Every structure is written in structure tokens, then in C-alpha cells.
Amino acid sequence: MAANSFMEERETPEYATIAELAANLVYRLPGCDNETVRRALREAYVEFCRLANALVTVREIPLEVGETDYPVMNMVPDCRVENIRAVRIGHHTLRENFDYIPTIGIPPSIHVRASLVPEREDDKRVLVVHCLEMPNSGSERVPRWFVRKYGDGICAGALARLYSVSSAAWADQMQARIELGRFEGYVTNARIASMSGGPFGNGHVNTIDTSDLL
């Protein structure tokens, strides 16, 4: 009896770049060259991040004696810090333009109110900074968790673009509308989750102000 290849167990692929998602698209786009598929994936990745605000990162920055200015570096390769969403010390949320001031630059910085800076070396407080990052133009590298969570949405966005190219042999306007609807659904769900401050939130916003507890 001939072996049935569909019975063979295969490992789930782990993607480290957006370009690696191309394998999920090329078989649906006969005649489309690899560079066009790759470009569409890059554009869909940037558009997804722009619309969904889903690439949220958190870093801890140790506070230093006498130091009030702290640069906020990007944590995702080939990305930039688009904005600083929240700053905390411990469980206490700091107030923008009162407890800290974000300053423009590459990277941006946080100027902390002097009274919040440690006076002793054994004071180990840290800033917990939540940022929204955006891919730079042409970026393909992506966190593994991000492509696992949103890879299907990015593929849908790329397919919507490619199927819409009316002069192409693979053009399919009906399929383009279907893929666009899928893309918009992923964007909506990601944006709702991001409302809670991170990509794995449930969309619930805590309106209790704890800043006066400092």
C-alpha cells in the first residue's frame, strides 16, 4: 500500500521574519513573483501595526541617583518607538507632564521629576515603560509571538493587496474583498485587546487613578 503523506505528522513552522510567511501565499497566486509577494507582506505588516496598535513592548529602566533623563530604546529589531503609552514605578502609574515629560528624539527620552529619583544607591526602583512600536520602512524582522498571533491577519492583508491588482494574472476582486474583510477583522480584534495596554489584554480599561498613591 502506498504511503499516505497526509498521515505524516509535521512540526508547526516557527517564523522569524515576515518574508517567511510567503510560503502560505505563493500557491494561491500562480504567476506572482517572489519579490512582489514579499513586498506585499512588508506593506501589510506595517499597515497592520499602524491600524491595530498591536506591537506593544514593556521595558524596565533602573532609576539612578541624581539622573532624571532616560532614553527609551526600541525592543523590536528594525522598529522605532512611536509613542510612550504608560510609565510606572512599581504599581503606581506616573502622570505625563507632571511626574514625567516625554522628549522628542531617536530614541525618545523620559525626563522624570527630580523628587522621584533615588537619593541612595541601595534604592533599586525602576521605571516600567510601556511603548507602542512601529516597523521601519522595509522591515521584515518580527517577534515570534507577534507572527504566531497575527501572521494570518498579515497574510490576509497581503492577499487583499495582491488580488486587487487588476492587471495581474492572479487578480480576483471577489477574493480581494474577502481577504480585506479578514484583515479588518484581525485589526479590530488586535486593537480591542491593545486597549488594555498590551496585545494579550481583553480590552478592559482600568479607570482607577492610582497616581496619587506615590
Secondary structure, 3 states (H helix, E strand, C coil): CCCCHHHCCCCCCCCCEHHHHHHHCHHHCCCCCHHHHHHHHHHHHHHHHHHHCCCEEEEEEECCCCCCEEECCCCCCCEEEEEEEEEEECCEECCECCCEEEECCCCCEEEECHHHCCCCCCCCCEEEEEEEEEECCCCCECCHHHHHHHHHHHHHHHHHHHHCCCCCCCCCHHHHHHHHHHHHHHHHHHHHHHCCCCCCCCCCCCCCCCHHHC
